[in-house]
Amino acid sequence: MSSILVRKNKQLWVEQVCLQELAVSFETPFYTYSNDAIKNNFNAYKTALAGQKHLICYAVKANSNIAILQTLVQLGSGFDIVSQGELERVLMAGGDPKKIVFSGVGKSDQEMRRALEIGILCFNIESEAELILLNKISAEMEILAPISVRVNPDIDAKTHPYIATGLKESKFGIDAAEARQIYLRAAKMDNVRIVGIDCHIGSQLTETKPFENALSCLLELIQDLNRNGIMLEHIDVGGGLGVRYRDETPPSVEAYTQKLMELAGARREMLIFEPGRSIVANAGFLVTSVQFVKRNGSKRFAICDAAMNDMLRPSLYGSFLDIQPVCLRQNEPAHFYDIVGPICETGDFLGYERELSIVQGDLLCVCDAGAYGFSMSSNYNSRPRAPELMISGQDVHVVRERETIDDLVRGEHLILKTEK
Ligand SMILES: *Cc1c(COP(=O)(O)O)cnc(C)c1O
């Protein structure tokens, strides 16, 4: 169980809030976050990087709630965005445009214009075609576009294939030899300014070696660029540091950043980190009720009111999330349950074969649900999305309301009969 969640006399608490009591005021399912946990996770990076010229750009896609972004703005965070939607969220939360890096393989014309207009720190370029379009748009706007090239270092991040992004088979980044050519071309363009280099090799990495190999690849290319008169202002090492969901043993933020700082040595460029998961994963919990308990032959199911539309990671990646009873029962026999939702898909599950003492109506807490939880949620099966709560000490803030049926059909129209 995560250290943010504490059990006192059978009950689960997040900071000074008892989840059982919270579920009296708010119907399930709901997400709840610990503000302290987010701050602690961010400050771990800040402390580890003290003395190093750096910028921590939280990867917004991990959890894009504007209250979370606001919390991070107040701690001095920058942001890694992948769409205009994320850009607008960061601005709404009070984020500094000069601390925004823009990643993603398919930035649109409109997205580039908006980012240029507000003056972001850097476009992380993922193809030559993107560079050409950006140069054209910035010429029209009479602005210099700051760029870095996202290098694909062809490194096996040893993570789930869907979240490994640094192999040459993936759509992300540009291999080192071609990246070099693109830098040389960019240096001759009138409306882009080369400011950095970046990479991001995958998510939920549990070893430092792949990160070190990726940075070594960048450093080699930087030396080559320097020899060609191209100087950089920053080196962006991406995100991807893993967290402990079950028995993983990812390096600490301190060990991970230390290794990379050693490798970068006394270089003058600023180091940028783009952590997402490691900032918010263990700060979030999905609380759900057991709607029914059911037996099919020898199998037992706990059918919950949260489903794959609320938390997709188990269905999409086969991810393991710890599931805890909110209140411990002592007089019920324990059984192995598949924890499933009401969605009409066999792949709709939150966890398989969990040993629990539960009865109908009990509350379950899905732990480490803060990253890629709500942000990947959908309305599949026409289920309104769950609310999000932010706990801060004993205060509970509703940072997103539960969707209504009206929200579900907003913007939809019946076909009106036309007169013949
Ligand atoms: C998703 C992503 C991140 C964050 O990854 P985490 O594993 O959540 O730390 C950082 N940079 C880029 C470019 C990404 O796509």
The ligand as an ORCA input file, in Angstrom:
! r2SCAN-3c Opt
* xyz 0 1
  C       4.146     10.885    -21.688
  C       5.342     11.733    -21.844
  C       6.088     12.124    -20.722
  C       5.760     11.670    -19.319
  O       6.012     10.324    -19.127
  P       5.838      9.681    -17.654
  O       6.135      8.253    -17.855
  O       4.443      9.928    -17.229
  O       6.839     10.366    -16.769
  C       7.162     12.973    -20.918
  N       7.499     13.403    -22.160
  C       6.811     13.042    -23.261
  C       7.226     13.550    -24.587
  C       5.719     12.194    -23.144
  O       5.042     11.820    -24.241
*
